[in-house]
């Protein structure tokens, strides 16, 4: 038997056809750099609790607290390397927290409707501490609106604060929490997130694609206009870096951005479909968002491109907090706490072009 060997010829090509477009090369390079920087930056921390953690707050890169279900309250003084379980201030769910300094702090508490003993017993209340969380005092914010459910509280350094939640409920204080009064907002939807730059300028977001903006401390509110594709969006959080530039996140990986103070919002491609629960921008370019299934996404160009960062968990992440570009934390289901501490901070791309 004869074996016949024939010569195989490769198709002709010009070497330049193998060279990608310069812009594509740059995008691939930036993507690889950002992916490498974020690949090992997040790590798990031992919280000492299995409670669903709903909020986290740090005064600096060392001192912080996290709170959650059944009154769970944990504290760290070493950046989360170790967490200490504190005495539960209540058996109710702790939805949010804020500390003015190492001594003065606030909690947003929600009582189960099945545990209410009286018809007019408030479902939601605040608690405050003046000794770093050793003892807590109950503060009734909602007065006679016993059925109102509050989920978040925002504080500013000017003694102003806002607590908000179900059915467009919004309460404010001008004296550091001594007295509270209700404000009117143009929505009946559940308000889930917000951000205030100062005592006057702030934004609130919620279900029903709700985005509201105020320039007078909440006395009046304006509704933001959204681009197409927002039907049924449940906005959960918003972050502003100045009075003009902000981002809002929500269900199914939705991210929207504004450059005119919240008057108009345009969708951005997050590259994820998981629900996003919180967002934080550190400057006009770098931002983070977290959500369901342990999702963590990162941008270095104001959201034009988002990349997925390994989080080390598949548990839902509910809240995000950064003290600076190099230190951050996220908390969520099952006592989950993850910490961000890169060996070197990510660098924003330096693109030359039109100024």
C-alpha angles and dihedrals in degrees: 000000000000124000113210117207119200127192116248118215123205115225114261120256140169116244091231090065089070093057114091122223111279092240090053091050091052093049092048091048093050091046092052092046093050092045092051093047092052098038097092102013096100120066137170121257126201106246097181092229138082093205119123102258112218103178144017131194132183130191091197138339091293110035119065147137136209128196138190150139124357092015095299111175124174130176137197133194097181104056094274099304083124130015125202122208111230127204110281110254089204141353090238125098116278108218103175143000141195133183123204090193137333091295109033118066144151137216131197108217130193123197120209112251088230091062098051109120099190133038094237096042109126114249092207133037141158129240127203134198132198097183104058095272100310090118133013135204123207119239122193110216105166097055108188097359092094096166095053114115118207122196108173142029128198124197133191130198091249093072093262123129139169129204118192145167142119125039093004093299112170128173128181140190130202098186104059095275102312093116131016133198134184123251127202121241128185095245142068093201126113110270111217109166144020148165131208122193093191141335092300112030119066147136135215129195135187149136123331090045088290118176119165132180132195132188097182105055095274100309089118131015134202125206117232122231115237130205120240123295098049100113110132095003114157106207112206106175144009134197129193128189095190138349092287111036124064145142133214127196135194149138124357093015094298117169124179129183136198132196097181103062096274101309092115131021130195129195122250127200108248094179091226134091098199118110111266115220105181142014134193128183117198094193138342091292112030122066142154134205131186135193151133123356091024091294118176121174130182137195132191098183106054094276099306086120126022123192129196115243122202109249101184092234141075093201118112112268113214110176137029131198133180128184092186140339093285102045128054143140138204127195136194150129123004096017090299117173121170124184130210115215114146121196087233126013115252114257123225114238113264105219120180118214143090112003 
